Amino acid sequence: MTKLDAELIMKLQVDCPEDQRHVVGDNDYGYLRAIMITGGSFTGKLSGKVLPGGVDWNMGSGDGRLEGKASLRIFAKYLLQTDDGELIAIENLGFRDRRKKEQPHIITTPSFHAPRGKYEWLNYGAYVGSLERMVENGVRGVNIKIYRML
């Protein structure tokens, strides 16, 4: 059996204030809300800030429950700006399985669009991550750890 290794490439703190959450509502496919991303920061193999303007789309079970024991799918798309001024787009697709009561976090599969040059390596490879809720200085958001599979 082949063993896979992973390298931690970045930790993100993404701000998603309570007053920037918009409920689209419930239908046969689930309960949808859009959570605006208003900023944040990241550190690791590269560092910088999370730019405002991204959105995290949450789709929960069809009974309106998005917290606690509900299954949840997310799709977030936003921009990172490195300390040296480069812009990198990130898409993060994730899920929380309601059957796994011990799973406190959401599993994600991020992908990147980085320009040619110093950060181009982000465009290649397989990435996985974990996402956990946080409150920092009264602002709600998420902490994300992203690993590159080796």
Phi and psi in degrees as GROMACS dihedral restraints (atoms count N, CA, C in turn):
[ dihedral_restraints ]
;  ai    aj    ak    al  type     phi  dphi    fc
    3     4     5     6     1   -84.8    20    10
    4     5     6     7     1   133.6    20    10
    6     7     8     9     1   -96.1    20    10
    7     8     9    10     1   131.0    20    10
    9    10    11    12     1   -92.1    20    10
   10    11    12    13     1   142.3    20    10
   12    13    14    15     1  -113.9    20    10
   13    14    15    16     1   157.7    20    10
   15    16    17    18     1  -136.0    20    10
   16    17    18    19     1   144.8    20    10
   18    19    20    21     1  -117.5    20    10
   19    20    21    22     1   125.5    20    10
   21    22    23    24     1   -69.2    20    10
   22    23    24    25     1   119.4    20    10
   24    25    26    27     1  -105.6    20    10
   25    26    27    28     1   -26.2    20    10
   27    28    29    30     1  -162.8    20    10
   28    29    30    31     1   153.0    20    10
   30    31    32    33     1  -119.2    20    10
   31    32    33    34     1   130.1    20    10
   33    34    35    36     1  -116.4    20    10
   34    35    36    37     1   143.2    20    10
   36    37    38    39     1  -118.2    20    10
   37    38    39    40     1   111.7    20    10
   39    40    41    42     1  -112.1    20    10
   40    41    42    43     1   125.1    20    10
   42    43    44    45     1   -86.5    20    10
   43    44    45    46     1   128.1    20    10
   45    46    47    48     1  -139.1    20    10
   46    47    48    49     1    76.5    20    10
   48    49    50    51     1   -58.1    20    10
   49    50    51    52     1   149.9    20    10
   51    52    53    54     1   -55.8    20    10
   52    53    54    55     1   -38.7    20    10
   54    55    56    57     1   -79.9    20    10
   55    56    57    58     1     3.5    20    10
   57    58    59    60     1  -113.6    20    10
   58    59    60    61     1    32.2    20    10
   60    61    62    63     1  -115.6    20    10
   61    62    63    64     1   125.4    20    10
   63    64    65    66     1  -119.4    20    10
   64    65    66    67     1   123.9    20    10
   66    67    68    69     1   -86.4    20    10
   67    68    69    70     1   120.0    20    10
   69    70    71    72     1   -82.8    20    10
   70    71    72    73     1   -42.8    20    10
   72    73    74    75     1   121.8    20    10
   73    74    75    76     1  -168.2    20    10
   75    76    77    78     1  -106.1    20    10
   76    77    78    79     1   142.9    20    10
   78    79    80    81     1  -152.3    20    10
   79    80    81    82     1  -167.0    20    10
   81    82    83    84     1   -63.3    20    10
   82    83    84    85     1   -19.7    20    10
   84    85    86    87     1   -94.9    20    10
   85    86    87    88     1   -14.6    20    10
   87    88    89    90     1   142.0    20    10
   88    89    90    91     1  -173.8    20    10
   90    91    92    93     1  -108.1    20    10
   91    92    93    94     1   116.5    20    10
   93    94    95    96     1  -109.6    20    10
   94    95    96    97     1   136.4    20    10
   96    97    98    99     1  -137.7    20    10
   97    98    99   100     1   151.1    20    10
   99   100   101   102     1  -110.8    20    10
  100   101   102   103     1   123.9    20    10
  102   103   104   105     1  -110.7    20    10
  103   104   105   106     1   116.0    20    10
  105   106   107   108     1   -75.0    20    10
  106   107   108   109     1   138.9    20    10
  108   109   110   111     1   -98.0    20    10
  109   110   111   112     1   121.4    20    10
  111   112   113   114     1  -108.8    20    10
  112   113   114   115     1     0.1    20    10
  114   115   116   117     1   151.5    20    10
  115   116   117   118     1  -164.1    20    10
  117   118   119   120     1   140.3    20    10
  118   119   120   121     1  -165.9    20    10
  120   121   122   123     1  -149.5    20    10
  121   122   123   124     1   165.5    20    10
  123   124   125   126     1  -146.1    20    10
  124   125   126   127     1   151.4    20    10
  126   127   128   129     1  -138.8    20    10
  127   128   129   130     1   163.9    20    10
  129   130   131   132     1   137.2    20    10
  130   131   132   133     1  -137.0    20    10
  132   133   134   135     1   -63.3    20    10
  133   134   135   136     1   -19.4    20    10
  135   136   137   138     1  -143.9    20    10
  136   137   138   139     1   158.0    20    10
  138   139   140   141     1  -144.4    20    10
  139   140   141   142     1   161.9    20    10
  141   142   143   144     1   163.4    20    10
  142   143   144   145     1  -147.6    20    10
  144   145   146   147     1  -126.6    20    10
  145   146   147   148     1   154.9    20    10
  147   148   149   150     1   -89.7    20    10
  148   149   150   151     1   124.3    20    10
  150   151   152   153     1   -80.7    20    10
  151   152   153   154     1   144.8    20    10
  153   154   155   156     1   -67.6    20    10
  154   155   156   157     1   152.5    20    10
  156   157   158   159     1   119.3    20    10
  157   158   159   160     1   -10.9    20    10
  159   160   161   162     1   -78.8    20    10
  160   161   162   163     1   169.4    20    10
  162   163   164   165     1  -139.0    20    10
  163   164   165   166     1   139.8    20    10
  165   166   167   168     1  -109.3    20    10
  166   167   168   169     1   113.4    20    10
  168   169   170   171     1   -92.9    20    10
  169   170   171   172     1   117.4    20    10
  171   172   173   174     1  -105.1    20    10
  172   173   174   175     1   128.2    20    10
  174   175   176   177     1  -121.7    20    10
  175   176   177   178     1   112.3    20    10
  177   178   179   180     1  -103.7    20    10
  178   179   180   181     1  -179.8    20    10
  180   181   182   183     1   -58.1    20    10
  181   182   183   184     1   155.4    20    10
  183   184   185   186     1   -66.9    20    10
  184   185   186   187     1     0.5    20    10
  186   187   188   189     1   -98.0    20    10
  187   188   189   190     1    11.8    20    10
  189   190   191   192     1    87.7    20    10
  190   191   192   193     1    -1.2    20    10
  192   193   194   195     1   -86.4    20    10
  193   194   195   196     1   123.5    20    10
  195   196   197   198     1  -116.7    20    10
  196   197   198   199     1   -15.0    20    10
  198   199   200   201     1  -102.0    20    10
  199   200   201   202     1   168.6    20    10
  201   202   203   204     1    68.3    20    10
  202   203   204   205     1  -117.5    20    10
  204   205   206   207     1   -94.6    20    10
  205   206   207   208     1     8.2    20    10
  207   208   209   210     1   -77.6    20    10
  208   209   210   211     1   147.6    20    10
  210   211   212   213     1   -70.1    20    10
  211   212   213   214     1   150.8    20    10
  213   214   215   216     1  -149.8    20    10
  214   215   216   217     1   136.8    20    10
  216   217   218   219     1  -119.9    20    10
  217   218   219   220     1   140.5    20    10
  219   220   221   222     1  -126.2    20    10
  220   221   222   223     1   151.4    20    10
  222   223   224   225     1  -141.2    20    10
  223   224   225   226     1   111.3    20    10
  225   226   227   228     1  -116.7    20    10
  226   227   228   229     1   141.4    20    10
  228   229   230   231     1  -138.2    20    10
  229   230   231   232     1   126.9    20    10
  231   232   233   234     1  -158.9    20    10
  232   233   234   235     1   177.1    20    10
  234   235   236   237     1  -114.2    20    10
  235   236   237   238     1   141.2    20    10
  237   238   239   240     1  -107.8    20    10
  238   239   240   241     1   143.8    20    10
  240   241   242   243     1  -122.8    20    10
  241   242   243   244     1   119.3    20    10
  243   244   245   246     1   -71.8    20    10
  244   245   246   247     1   163.0    20    10
  246   247   248   249     1   -58.7    20    10
  247   248   249   250     1   -24.7    20    10
  249   250   251   252     1   -97.5    20    10
  250   251   252   253     1    14.5    20    10
  252   253   254   255     1    93.1    20    10
  253   254   255   256     1    -1.2    20    10
  255   256   257   258     1   -76.9    20    10
  256   257   258   259     1   142.3    20    10
  258   259   260   261     1   -98.9    20    10
  259   260   261   262     1   136.1    20    10
  261   262   263   264     1  -133.5    20    10
  262   263   264   265     1   124.7    20    10
  264   265   266   267     1   -85.7    20    10
  265   266   267   268     1   140.9    20    10
  267   268   269   270     1  -129.4    20    10
  268   269   270   271     1   137.7    20    10
  270   271   272   273     1  -118.6    20    10
  271   272   273   274     1   132.7    20    10
  273   274   275   276     1  -129.9    20    10
  274   275   276   277     1   112.5    20    10
  276   277   278   279     1  -103.1    20    10
  277   278   279   280     1   134.1    20    10
  279   280   281   282     1  -152.4    20    10
  280   281   282   283     1   174.4    20    10
  282   283   284   285     1  -154.4    20    10
  283   284   285   286     1   156.2    20    10
  285   286   287   288     1  -126.6    20    10
  286   287   288   289     1   129.3    20    10
  288   289   290   291     1   -92.3    20    10
  289   290   291   292     1   115.8    20    10
  291   292   293   294     1   -61.6    20    10
  292   293   294   295     1   -22.3    20    10
  294   295   296   297     1   -74.5    20    10
  295   296   297   298     1   -18.0    20    10
  297   298   299   300     1  -101.4    20    10
  298   299   300   301     1    84.1    20    10
  300   301   302   303     1   -62.4    20    10
  301   302   303   304     1   -24.9    20    10
  303   304   305   306     1   -84.1    20    10
  304   305   306   307     1    -2.5    20    10
  306   307   308   309     1   -84.7    20    10
  307   308   309   310     1    98.0    20    10
  309   310   311   312     1   -81.2    20    10
  310   311   312   313     1    -8.9    20    10
  312   313   314   315     1  -122.9    20    10
  313   314   315   316     1   172.2    20    10
  315   316   317   318     1  -104.6    20    10
  316   317   318   319     1   135.9    20    10
  318   319   320   321     1   -86.8    20    10
  319   320   321   322     1   134.4    20    10
  321   322   323   324     1  -128.0    20    10
  322   323   324   325     1   159.4    20    10
  324   325   326   327     1  -128.7    20    10
  325   326   327   328     1    88.0    20    10
  327   328   329   330     1   -77.2    20    10
  328   329   330   331     1   154.5    20    10
  330   331   332   333     1  -138.8    20    10
  331   332   333   334     1   156.9    20    10
  333   334   335   336     1  -125.6    20    10
  334   335   336   337     1   154.8    20    10
  336   337   338   339     1  -129.4    20    10
  337   338   339   340     1    98.9    20    10
  339   340   341   342     1  -110.3    20    10
  340   341   342   343     1   147.0    20    10
  342   343   344   345     1   -70.6    20    10
  343   344   345   346     1   161.3    20    10
  345   346   347   348     1   -57.0    20    10
  346   347   348   349     1   144.3    20    10
  348   349   350   351     1   123.8    20    10
  349   350   351   352     1  -143.1    20    10
  351   352   353   354     1   -54.7    20    10
  352   353   354   355     1   -37.3    20    10
  354   355   356   357     1  -108.0    20    10
  355   356   357   358     1    11.1    20    10
  357   358   359   360     1   -57.6    20    10
  358   359   360   361     1   -29.0    20    10
  360   361   362   363     1   -56.6    20    10
  361   362   363   364     1   -24.7    20    10
  363   364   365   366     1   -65.1    20    10
  364   365   366   367     1   -23.5    20    10
  366   367   368   369     1   -72.7    20    10
  367   368   369   370     1   -11.7    20    10
  369   370   371   372     1  -122.9    20    10
  370   371   372   373     1   145.9    20    10
  372   373   374   375     1   106.8    20    10
  373   374   375   376     1   178.4    20    10
  375   376   377   378     1  -113.5    20    10
  376   377   378   379     1   136.2    20    10
  378   379   380   381     1  -125.7    20    10
  379   380   381   382     1   145.9    20    10
  381   382   383   384     1  -134.0    20    10
  382   383   384   385     1   159.4    20    10
  384   385   386   387     1  -153.7    20    10
  385   386   387   388     1   171.9    20    10
  387   388   389   390     1  -129.9    20    10
  388   389   390   391     1   145.6    20    10
  390   391   392   393     1  -130.0    20    10
  391   392   393   394     1   128.0    20    10
  393   394   395   396     1  -130.6    20    10
  394   395   396   397     1   143.9    20    10
  396   397   398   399     1   -67.4    20    10
  397   398   399   400     1   151.4    20    10
  399   400   401   402     1  -152.4    20    10
  400   401   402   403     1   162.1    20    10
  402   403   404   405     1  -129.7    20    10
  403   404   405   406     1   122.6    20    10
  405   406   407   408     1  -128.0    20    10
  406   407   408   409     1   120.2    20    10
  408   409   410   411     1    52.5    20    10
  409   410   411   412     1    39.5    20    10
  411   412   413   414     1    80.5    20    10
  412   413   414   415     1    -1.7    20    10
  414   415   416   417     1  -103.1    20    10
  415   416   417   418     1   126.1    20    10
  417   418   419   420     1   -76.6    20    10
  418   419   420   421     1   151.8    20    10
  420   421   422   423     1  -176.9    20    10
  421   422   423   424     1  -155.7    20    10
  423   424   425   426     1  -138.1    20    10
  424   425   426   427     1   149.4    20    10
  426   427   428   429     1  -104.5    20    10
  427   428   429   430     1   130.8    20    10
  429   430   431   432     1  -125.2    20    10
  430   431   432   433     1   133.5    20    10
  432   433   434   435     1  -113.4    20    10
  433   434   435   436     1   129.5    20    10
  435   436   437   438     1  -117.8    20    10
  436   437   438   439     1   130.3    20    10
  438   439   440   441     1  -117.3    20    10
  439   440   441   442     1   141.4    20    10
  441   442   443   444     1   -97.4    20    10
  442   443   444   445     1   127.5    20    10
  444   445   446   447     1   -76.5    20    10
  445   446   447   448     1   135.4    20    10
